[in-house]
Amino acid sequence: AENPKVALLFTDIVMPVMNGRKLAEEAVARMPLLKVIFTTGFTRNAVVHNGVLDHDVHFLAKPFTIEQLAAKLRDVLGTTQVAAD
């Protein structure tokens, strides 16, 4: 069942069983308006170069600060209501 309160999926790229890209594909298939942010300890260039992610996805490299996370959430969700505290 679709939950309209779910607006965003924040997922690591590298996970056991199912990688983050596959998780995002399945989640977006069920909830087409879902926004996705990927994270990993690898650089964006490394994951794009190796074909793990497309160049135009939302990405936040680890480690990140709470301020960087809040800024990325504001960017992706299009709101200024995401606070860093």
ABEGO torsion letter per residue (X at the ends): XBBAABABBBBBABBBGBBAAAAAAAAAAABAABBBBBBBABBAAAAAAAGABBAABBBBBOBBBAAAAAAAAAAAAGBAABBAX
